[in-house]
Amino acid sequence: MQAVVDERVARPILLGRPAVIQAKIEKLGLRIQVGEDVEIVDVEEGDVGEKYWRHYHRKVGRSGVSVEAAKTAVHTNATVMGALLVDLGEADGLICGKVGRFDEHLKILTGILEPSRPGGLLSSVCVLLVESGPLFLADPFVNVDPDVEQVVQIAKDAIAFARGFDVEPKVALLSHSNFGTYEDPSALKMKEAAARLRAELPDVQIDGEMHALSAFNAKLRATIYEENRIEGQANVLVMPNMDAASIALGLIRSLTDARLVGPFLFGLAKPAHILIPSVSGRGILNMTALAVADIHHRRAR
């Protein structure tokens, strides 16, 4: 938080009890000045509750959330309150998720914030900063088993994310099948998605379905399918399902010194992103910077 303030990345709005937040600032020896550097929204204040719980109830009242439950959530759940501030235009964006499960935070966000595209598909993309350069990975947190249409959109989100880092995307759709060695539903899904992406995005280097080894080894890849559409190593990996994406993300982080940036959430009409519990202080700073960039990008469109 101190770095966010010092580097003027954003002016944070903190949700919680002012006395508790002030005590933590003092305990950590931070130079943050409440009211000047950061704003605090006291979630326990009764006089701010009605507007927010009523708005929340309008959003989720038909999804089993009673009036009393809405009142309680506004006062006890920081993600609910943060999403309401964003939805009401009182905050520009939201970062949540340091505590709790990703899917629970996501359910709250989708209940309050509108989708940005027809169908309401969301996706997550992470970037791992490895020695050879940034490596983008999708989708480790949102879609359990995406279909062809969803894989295509997830890949497009990952491409947009890579371009946001000023990186030319080289996209590999990964599978246990290596250019047609298997013909089961999962392999055919990735094969069809890759074909559609090549047709829709002819100027982007995209190919698949392929093994991870083929994605990283151009010489090996050429021995399997010489006319593949990727030059050198792939830097955007689109996984067939959440299992593969989550396992790959965990293995890379465990076996290398890669620094994780993300996950970055696509598909909401307003900027909101969910951290993972293992995120470091530097990771929170990076996500804050990404969220700010997302806000400015949306404003410029």
N, C-alpha and C positions, 0 to 999 in steps of 0.2 A: 504493500500500500504506500509506503514511504516513497518508493521509486516512482510509482504512478504520479504522485504529487510533485516530486522533485523534477521529474522529466516533463512535467506538464502534459502528460498523455491524456488526462481527463480530470474532471472534478467529480470525485466519487460521491455517491449517495449511499450511505451505510444504513442498513436496516437493523434495528435492535433497540435495546434500552440504553439511553445516553450515558447513564452512570457506569454501566458495564463496559461500554465501548471506551469511555474516557479512562477507566481504570486499566484497561488493556493497553491503551496508548502509552500511559505512564509506565506501566510495568515493562513494556518493550523498549522504553526510552526513545520513542518516536518523536519527531519534531512537528507532527501534524497538529494544526490548529483547527479545532471544530468551529464551524461557522465561516472560516476563511478558506481553508484548504479542502474541507469535506463538509457535507451536509448530513445530518442524521435524521432519519424518519423513525420516530418512536412508535413501534408497532403496538404498544400497549395503551396508547392514548385513546381515550374514549371519544374525544371530540373529532378525531379524524376517521373514526371507524365507519360511520354510516354511509358516507359516499362510496367507500371502497367495498364494503360488504354487499351493498345493494348492486353495484356494478358486477361484482363477482357472481352474485346469485342470478342476475340476468343472463350471465354467460353459461352457468353450469347448473341452474336450477332444474332443468329437465334431464339432468344426468345423475339424479339421485342425491344431490347436495341440498339439504334443507336450509331454511333460513338460519337456524341456530348453528348448523355446521359451517355456513358461509361466514357468520360472525366470528366463530372460533378460528377458522383458517386465516382470516385477515390478521388476527392478533397473534397467531402462533406460528405461521408458516411464512418464512421470509421469501420463498420463491413465489408464493401466491401474491404477496404484497408487491414484490418487485415487478412481476408481470403485469399487475394492475397499473402500476405507475407508468410502465411503458405503454400499455394499451390506451391509457388516458392522456398520453402525451406529456406527462410530468417528469419522465426520464427518457433519455434518448436510446438507451439500450440496457441490457441486463446480462450479468454474469452470475451464475449460480452453480450449485452442485458440489462444492467442496466436501459437504457432508451429505450422505444419503445415496440412494441408488439413482443411476442415470435415468432409467425408465420411469421412475416416479416423478422426477423433475420434468421429464419430457411430457408426461401426461398432464401435468399442471399447465405447462406452457401451451400445449395444443388446445386446452380447454378455454384459455383466455385470449391468446393471440390468434388472429386469422391466418389462414394459409396464404402463400404468395402466388400459388398457381393452381389451376384446375386439378381436381383429384386429391389435393392436399398432401402429395408425397413429400416427405422430409428425408434428408440424408445427412450423414456425417462424413467429414473428411479430416484426416490427420496428416501432418507433415512431420517426418523424422529427419532431423538434420544430421546426416552421416558424412563420412569423409569425402565421398565422391560427389556430394551435393545433396540438395533436398530430395526426399523420396516421399511421394504422396500416396496415401493408402485410403481406400474407400470400400465398404462402409462398415466400420467396426462397432457401431453403437445403435443404429436405428432399425434397419430392415433385416429381419431374421432370415428370410429366404425370398429375396426379390425375384419377380418374374422378368421376362425379357424387357418389357416397357420400363420397368423400374431400374433395371441394370443400365439401360441406355441413359436414363435421366441421371442416375448416380454418376455415371462416367462423365456426363456433361458438367455436372457440378464439380467434379474433381478437376476437370480441364480448366474450368473458370477459376478455381482456387489456385492452381498452378500458375496460371497467367497473372493472377494477382501478386505473385511473388516474382514476376518478370522472368518466368521460366518457360521455355518452350516445352509443352507437354509431349511426352512420348508414352503412349498409353498401351498397356498390356492387359488384356482380359484373361485372368488366370483361371486355371482348371486343373483337374487331374488328367485331362486329355490334352494331348500335344498336337495341335493341327490335325484333328480327326482320328486320333488313335482310339478314342472311345465314342460311343454313340448313345449313351444314356441321357436321360432328361437334363441333368445338370450340365453335362458337356455341350449338348445341343443348344441349351439356353445361352451359354456364353458365346458359342459359335454364331448364333443368330444375332445376338446383341452386337458383337463385333462387326458383322456384316452390315448391319443397319447403321452403325456409327461411321463406318468407312464411307457409306453412301451419303449420309447426311453431312459429314464433316470431311470432305475430300482433302482439305488442306492441312489436316491434323494427322500426325503419325499415330495410327491405331492399328492394332492387330490382335489376333487371338482366335480361338482359345489356345492357351499355351501353358506350359509348366513355368514355375517361377525361375528355374534354371535357364530356360530359354529366354525369358524376359531380360535377364541380366547378361547373357553371353551371346553376343551377336554372331560369333563364328559357329557356335553350336546351333543357333536358331537357323542359320543359313543352310546347314546340312539337313535340316528337317523340312523347311520350306524356304527355298531360295528367294522367292519373290515377296517375302514379307515386307510390311510397310514401316518398319521401325529401323532407324539408323542408330547403331550403338546400343547403349543400355536404356531400357525403359526407366522412366522416372515417375510414372503414375501407374499404380497397381489397382485394378478393379477386381474385387474378390467375388466369388459366386454366392457367398452367404455370410452371415455374421460370424458363424463359427470360424471360418477360414480367416476372415479379416481380424477378428479378435486374437486368434492364436498367433497369426503372423505378427501383429503389433506387439504382443507380449514377448515373442521370441526375439524379435529385433531389439527391443528395449533391454532384454535380459542379457543378450550375448554381445552387445556393442555399447559404445558410449553415446549412442544417438540421443539427441535432445528432442523431446516431443513438443510440438506446438499443436494445440487443438485439444479436443475435436472442435471443428468448425461446423455449425449447424446451418444447413440450407433448407429453405422451404417455408419459412415464416415471413409474414408481411412486415414485421418489425424486428430489429436486431435483438436476438436473445441466444445465449450460448451456455452450455453446461460443461463445467469442469469435471474432471475425474478426481476421486479422493486422493490419489497419489501425487497430484500436481504439486510442484515446488513453488516457492515464492517467485522465482524467475518465470515459471510457467504461467503464473497468474498475471504477471506483468506483460508477457507476450500475448496472452489471450485478451487482455485489456486493450493493447495496441491494435490487435486484429479487429476487435469489436468497434473501436473508434474508426478504423479504416472502413469497416463495413457501413457504419453510419454515414460517413462522408460520401462513400460511393453511392449509396442509395439516394442521398440528397442531390447528387450531381446528375442522376439519371433523369 
